[in-house]
């Protein structure tokens, strides 16, 4: 072989080697669709993005304002042949149609390596594991029925402690009203009204009635006097919202509590992200309780990321890396501290989390207090129909009897 040919071949070898290094060094791009756009939410999702980038990936953020709009965008892209690497859904049945249609990749390898079966709560596993395969990575546990209150507002109204039952709570709302404070900060949007209803349902109706209605779809339970009391108690709260409530965003309602203009907000623990962004501390500037009394039901909800079907090897690697990073202990704690949620896994160091989060983690160890959120128990269509019933009842001069009948009809699907 002559020297010129040797040089040419060695040049080709070097070029191929360099190309290999460059290809290997190129980060795994991940286009991620989510709906976290408020101040606290943006700070939280950034923790996942940074962790993914440090792990050798390249996070391409695709934030879409509004959960419904984000899910619709993801579904349209999946069906249209331009799937994102990952997309956010709630811990629910929302994405099960995509599984049925063969439109999602599983992350079984990650689940096995990380022992998801052993560390995640059963209610979460029931949502993400279908026919023995894992189709989503859970990223948080949210409790959608926390009560957040302004310490200065409570002090102004002469309220010394947290209410022990619903009647005491209504009494406190009366005191706040007399003190010239908006008693209940509510964003008058259908999903917020449904959250408020479910908070009342869990506490006033109790776990047995709640499960008979949502899980068992027991017609007699819906027709019962106990359920009638739930509806009446929920509507009673309408006396304590302000005229600016209709169509208010949830974080704007939180801002009213942060400023002391409002006394209480019933909202998921993601609201803590807004308090944190405003440099307010739990126990000092605001208080939190997850229902009335030490045995109140704890609604379990949350968020997951699903991984749309693709045969692209790098995209699959990116999906597996995302699932690994998002569920890792360090990223879980960093995310939860800003999002207001609690980590999906119990084997984390919670010392940096606030008192509300620590309370939630402690409660999650007591399985008797856990209640699946309605979206884990009913289909998206039924959930939508029930939300329409609750919104109609809240905003119109409708009788409890009529609302009870409408709820029964919507539950039939």
Protein Blocks (a to p, Z undefined) as FASTA:
>chain_A
ZZklmmmmmmmmmmmmmmmmmmmmpccddddddfbfbfklmmmmmmmmmmmmmnopacdd
dddehjklmmmmmmmmmmnopacfbdcddddfklmmmmmnopaccfklmmmmnommlmpc
fklmmmmpgghiafbdcfbdcdfkbccddfklmmmnopabdcfbfklmmmmmmmmmmnop
afbacddbfklmmmmmmmmmmmmnommlmmmmmmnopaklmmpmklmmmmmmmmmmmmmc
cfklgopafklmmmmmmnopambdcddfklmmmmmmnopaehklpccdebedjkbccddd
dddddddddfbfklmmmmmmmmmmmmpmklmmmmmmmnopacfbfkbcfklpcfklmmmm
mmmmmmklpccdfklmpcfklmmmmmmmmmmmmmpccdfklmmmmmmmmmnZZ
